């Protein structure tokens, strides 16, 4: 085999490898597939704003609304530590055994997941814009409900 054919085969293999890696990172996967396996029994939702002196405040919401938004979300691999320089949500998902998983999603769709409250080992994802919007809508519904009932 000539040297030109060897180089062409090597370049084609390299191009295929690079294309595969890019596709792997950009392929959407359900958020529930990257979370630890478990039956979620509850969810605690916090809305955050770094410019607010309180920083984070609890959003009274039903667990099924939060869990529904999470089960509908798709993310992509990659990304780095999300910046909390805008609006963001923190979700604590509880399992029957008492362990919890922490999720952060910001307005740019960047996610951080810490399984079993292991904040030393976050995994980072992108593509959570729809999840952020769903949680924002959930909070808006709760605000309207609170205004109508006079409760906070």
N, C-alpha and C positions, 0 to 999 in steps of 0.2 A: 504494500500500500504506500502510495506516495506521501510525502510530507504534507502537501497541500490538503489531501483528504483527511489526514489525521488532525490537522489544525481545524478544519471545517467541522469534523465530528466533535472535537473538544469544545469549540465555540457553541455549537448547537446544544450540547449537553449542559454547558454553563448557562446559556440563555433559558433553557427549560427549568433548571434548578432555581434561578433567580425569579422567574415567572411563578413557579410553584410557591416559593417563600412569600412573595408579595400577595398572591392569592390567599394563602393561609392566614396572613395577618388581616386581610380585609374581608374575609368571609364572615358573614354575620352568624352568630350562634345565640341560642336562647340564653337569657341571663340565668335561668334556673339550672342550666347545664354547668355553669361555672360555680354555682353555690354548692356548699356541702350537702350531701343527701340528708334529708330529714323531713319530718312532718312538722311544719311550722304551726305553732299553737297560738302565737301572738306576734304583734308588731308594735313598735313604739316609734312614732314619727316625730322628728324634730326639724324645724325649718331654721336655717341659719343665714345670718347676714353679718359679715365681718365688720361692717361700719356701725352696727348697732352695739350699744354698750352691754346689752345682755348676751349678745352674740348668737345664742341658740335659744329657741323657745319651743315648747311642746305644742304639737298640733293634735287636738283631740280628734282622732279618726278611727274608723273601724278597721280592724285587722284585715278583713276580707277585701276592702278597697285597696289597701297597700299591697297585699299579696297578689291581688288581681293585676295591678299595674306591673309588678315585678314579673309575673308569669307571662305577660304579653311583651315584655321588653326583649330586644335583641341587641347584642353588643359585638364589638370586634376586639380582637386581641391587640395588645400593645398599648402604647401610651406610657406616660410617666406619672409621677405623683400629681394628682389634680390640684390646681390652685384654688383656694377658697376665697378668691378676690371678688366674688360676686355672690349672687344668691345660690344657696345649695341646700340639700336635704341630707339628713342623717337618718338612717333607718336601722333599728335594732330588731332583728328577727329572732324570736325565741322558739326553741324546740321543747318537746315534752320533757326531755332529760335536764332542762335547765340551762343548757349551753346556748349561747347566742352568737349571731353573725352580725357584723357591722357593715353597712354599705353607706358610702357617700356618693352623691351624684351632684354635679354642679350644672349651671345653666349652659355650659358649653358641651355637655354630654359626657364629660370625663367621669369615670367611676373608679372607686377604690373599694375593695372587698377584703375584710379581715375575718376569716373563719374562726369560730370558737373564741371570739374576743381576743385573738392573737394579733394585737396591734403592731407587733414587731414585723409581721410578715404579711403585708398587704399585697394583693394582686391588682393590677391596673388594667382598665379597659377603656374603650371609646365607644361612641355611638349611643349614648344614653339620653339623647335629646328627647325622645318620645317618653321615656320614663320620667324625666324631669317635668315635662309638660303635663303628664298624667297626674303626677303628685301635686303640681301647681293647681290643676283643676280640682283635685280632691280637697285641697286647702280652701279654694274659693267657695266650693259647695259648703264646706264646714263653716266658713265665715258668714255666708248668707244664712245658714241654719242658726248660727249663734245670734245673728242680728234679729232674726224673726222671733226667736224664743227668749231673747234677753239673757241668754247664758253665755259664758265665755268658754 
